[in-house]
Amino acid sequence: MKYCYLIILSLTISSAQAETFPAKLTCNTGEQITLKVTGPEQRLIYTSSLYGTFHGYLDVFKGLSPERQYEVLANIHGIARYRDSPLHFTLLMKRTNGEMDNGSIIYRYTYLKDEQLIDEEGHCSPIKDGGFIEGSKSY
């Protein structure tokens, strides 16, 4: 009985702990992204070398994959103005069993240019020694 209680307690503690994700990234377009989390609501300052500085949110999703691996997904998202047009940005990052899945870091921008909706998508990689952001809000 004690063993069962310790397993439940350790699962509860591990699911409440903050997860870490890279704070600085470089993308296949040459863009560099810097992330900074502020406040208890996990508001995010998102700085892009191509698009400037925006404010958004960090949502962290935790759970078991169909292969029974512990996965954590960071969804960074927001809407801002870029050159007088709305810009929606999303950055997804995934960790599997505590390790960063570098192939999973995907950015997406959707914006209006010359009255046409542009969807831009690409991959990013963490910058070595670029630091980390933490997120613990889970759904």
Secondary structure, 3 states (H helix, E strand, C coil): CHHHHHHHHHHHHHHHCCEEEECEEEECCCCEEEEEEECCCCEEEEEECCCEEEEEEEEEEEEECCCCCEEEEEEEEEEEEECCEEEEEEEEEEEECCEEEEEEEEEEEEEEECCEEEEEEEEEEECCCCCEEEECCEC
